[in-house]
Amino acid sequence: MNKTRFDLEEDIMSCWQVTEELKVILDALGHDPFFKDMDAAYSDKLMNLLIGMRAMNELKFNKLFNTFSAVCFPPPGTNK
């Protein structure tokens, strides 16, 4: 099976979902009754780690998508 740039774009967008999945976990930690008895220090530490992971992944996927765009859709007048 031959892959196209559209397959690549779809794969990138699929991976990007990890940032939304981390947000779901963060929301659950803050609102789900299951976590209500969690020690506040532990909860804060865990949430800070997840927020950091989400931010780092967002930066990496933005960089990846910018590279994808530059390679697949170069500005007019460039020799790519």
C-alpha beads as a LAMMPS data file, in Angstrom:
LAMMPS data file: protein, C-alpha beads

80 atoms
79 bonds

1 atom types
1 bond types

-500.0 500.0 xlo xhi
-500.0 500.0 ylo yhi
-500.0 500.0 zlo zhi

Masses

1 110.0

Atoms # bond

1 1 1 0.000 0.000 0.000
2 1 1 1.384 3.377 -1.003
3 1 1 1.117 6.137 1.552
4 1 1 0.491 9.753 0.632
5 1 1 0.983 13.061 2.399
6 1 1 -2.677 12.802 3.398
7 1 1 -1.931 9.553 5.237
8 1 1 0.963 11.297 6.966
9 1 1 -1.251 14.218 7.955
10 1 1 -3.885 11.825 9.307
11 1 1 -1.241 9.965 11.339
12 1 1 0.088 13.239 12.776
13 1 1 -3.395 14.389 13.737
14 1 1 -4.106 11.012 15.334
15 1 1 -0.976 11.254 17.482
16 1 1 -1.901 14.787 18.471
17 1 1 -4.896 13.336 20.311
18 1 1 -2.573 12.515 23.211
19 1 1 -2.865 16.145 24.338
20 1 1 -6.648 15.840 24.522
21 1 1 -6.378 12.516 26.339
22 1 1 -4.130 14.135 28.947
23 1 1 -6.736 16.887 29.349
24 1 1 -9.410 14.247 30.013
25 1 1 -7.226 12.748 32.750
26 1 1 -6.609 16.197 34.247
27 1 1 -10.334 16.934 34.262
28 1 1 -11.012 13.597 35.946
29 1 1 -8.424 14.303 38.647
30 1 1 -10.104 17.608 39.357
31 1 1 -13.752 16.540 39.196
32 1 1 -14.228 12.770 39.391
33 1 1 -15.436 11.644 42.839
34 1 1 -13.058 8.670 42.611
35 1 1 -10.130 11.029 43.240
36 1 1 -11.771 13.219 45.930
37 1 1 -9.895 11.581 48.808
38 1 1 -6.480 11.800 47.145
39 1 1 -3.907 13.625 49.240
40 1 1 -3.693 17.242 48.013
41 1 1 0.115 17.194 47.704
42 1 1 -0.035 14.024 45.615
43 1 1 -2.855 15.406 43.466
44 1 1 -1.001 18.697 42.863
45 1 1 2.206 16.901 41.924
46 1 1 0.381 14.535 39.569
47 1 1 -1.569 17.355 37.930
48 1 1 1.596 19.437 37.460
49 1 1 3.325 16.484 35.803
50 1 1 0.369 15.897 33.473
51 1 1 0.100 19.602 32.620
52 1 1 3.811 19.589 31.784
53 1 1 3.450 16.480 29.625
54 1 1 0.513 18.028 27.806
55 1 1 2.383 21.274 27.159
56 1 1 5.515 19.442 25.969
57 1 1 3.534 17.239 23.607
58 1 1 1.648 20.252 22.255
59 1 1 4.973 21.970 21.468
60 1 1 6.378 18.846 19.804
61 1 1 3.273 18.279 17.675
62 1 1 3.168 21.943 16.623
63 1 1 6.803 21.641 15.516
64 1 1 6.037 18.380 13.684
65 1 1 3.034 19.854 11.910
66 1 1 5.012 22.954 10.912
67 1 1 7.673 20.685 9.394
68 1 1 4.979 18.671 7.605
69 1 1 3.454 21.880 6.222
70 1 1 6.827 23.225 5.078
71 1 1 7.706 19.963 3.310
72 1 1 4.321 19.248 1.739
73 1 1 3.163 22.804 1.070
74 1 1 6.266 24.985 0.527
75 1 1 5.718 28.693 -0.075
76 1 1 5.639 29.721 -3.730
77 1 1 9.060 30.428 -5.192
78 1 1 10.968 27.919 -3.057
79 1 1 12.769 24.947 -4.540
80 1 1 11.534 22.092 -2.372

Bonds

1 1 1 2
2 1 2 3
3 1 3 4
4 1 4 5
5 1 5 6
6 1 6 7
7 1 7 8
8 1 8 9
9 1 9 10
10 1 10 11
11 1 11 12
12 1 12 13
13 1 13 14
14 1 14 15
15 1 15 16
16 1 16 17
17 1 17 18
18 1 18 19
19 1 19 20
20 1 20 21
21 1 21 22
22 1 22 23
23 1 23 24
24 1 24 25
25 1 25 26
26 1 26 27
27 1 27 28
28 1 28 29
29 1 29 30
30 1 30 31
31 1 31 32
32 1 32 33
33 1 33 34
34 1 34 35
35 1 35 36
36 1 36 37
37 1 37 38
38 1 38 39
39 1 39 40
40 1 40 41
41 1 41 42
42 1 42 43
43 1 43 44
44 1 44 45
45 1 45 46
46 1 46 47
47 1 47 48
48 1 48 49
49 1 49 50
50 1 50 51
51 1 51 52
52 1 52 53
53 1 53 54
54 1 54 55
55 1 55 56
56 1 56 57
57 1 57 58
58 1 58 59
59 1 59 60
60 1 60 61
61 1 61 62
62 1 62 63
63 1 63 64
64 1 64 65
65 1 65 66
66 1 66 67
67 1 67 68
68 1 68 69
69 1 69 70
70 1 70 71
71 1 71 72
72 1 72 73
73 1 73 74
74 1 74 75
75 1 75 76
76 1 76 77
77 1 77 78
78 1 78 79
79 1 79 80
